[in-house]
C-alpha cells in the first residue's frame, strides 16, 4: 500500500504544462521489507511525446519517496513486494491569485 501525501506528490513538469500534456502514468514500484523503493518501472507512459515522458519521470521520482507499507508473508513478517500505481495527470486551471502548480490525481 502507498500513502500519497503532499511531500511526495509529483509537481507538474514545466515543459509538460507548457505543452498542455495530459495522460496517465502507470508505474510499478518494488518495495523492500523496510518499505523502501528498490526499483521503479514505467509500465505505461502518459503519452508518446518527450513532455509525456517528463510526466512519467516526475511521477516515478516523486512517488518513489512516498511511505510504502511492505508486503507481509503468512506469518506477518515484512517481505519484498511490488505495487502498481496509476497517476492521472490532469491540468486544472490555477486560481487567479496564485501561481501554484495544478494538482493531478492518483489511484
N, C-alpha and C positions, 0 to 999 in steps of 0.2 A: 504494500500500500504506500502511496506517496501523498504527502501533505503539501499542497501548494499554498504558500503564503507570500506576502509582499516582498520578502527578502530573496525569493528565488524566482519570482515571476519574470518572464522574459520581457525586455523592453523591445518595442518595435524598432527594428534597424532603420536608420535614417534613409538609406538607399531604397529599401523596400517601401517605406512610407512615401517617399517622393514618387516612386513608380506606381503607387497605389496597389502594390502586390498583396493579394489575399490568398488564403488557402488553408489547408490542414496538413500539419506535420505529424507523421506517425513515427514514434521513436520507441526503441527498446533499450531499457537500462538493465544491466546485470549488476546485482547488488550482493555485496559480501555479507557474511554473518554479522558484521558490526553495523550494517545498514548504510555502508558507503558504496557509491557507484564505482565499479571497477571497469566497466565497459559501456559505451554508448553507441547505438547504431540507428541510422535513419532508415526505417522500413519503407516509408513512402514520403516523398518530397511534397512540399506545399505546392509545387509547380515546376515548370520547365526552365525558368529564367535564372540568371545569377541572383536576382533580387529574391526569388523564392528560396534559393539555396541559402541566402543570408538569413531568411526566416528559420529554416531548418537548423542552421548553425547556432542562432540565438537561442532557440528552444532547447537544443541539446546542451549548450554550455550552461544556461541558467538552471534548467530543471535538474541537471546532474548534481547541483548543490542543495537540492531540497532534502528535507529529512525523510528517509525511507525507513519503513519498518521491515526488517529482514524476514524472509520466509522461515518457517519452522518445520522440523521433522515430526514424526509421530509422537515423540516424547516431549515436544515443545521446545527443543533446542534450536537456536538460530542456525540456519544453513544458507549457502549461496542460493540465489534465485534470480528470476528476471521479472520485469514488469513492463507492459506496453502502455505508453501514454499517447493520447491523441490530443493535439493542441490546435485549436481553431484560431487562425489569425483573422480578425475582423477589425476593420478600421472604423472607429467611432468618431463622430465629429467632436472636436475639443470645444469645451465651453469658451465663450468669447473672452473671458478674463483670465485664462490660464494657457500655458504652453506645454502642459503635461502631455506625455506620450499617451496615445489612445490605448485603452485596455484590449486585451484579447481574451478569448475563452479557452477552457480546457475541459477534458473529461478524465 
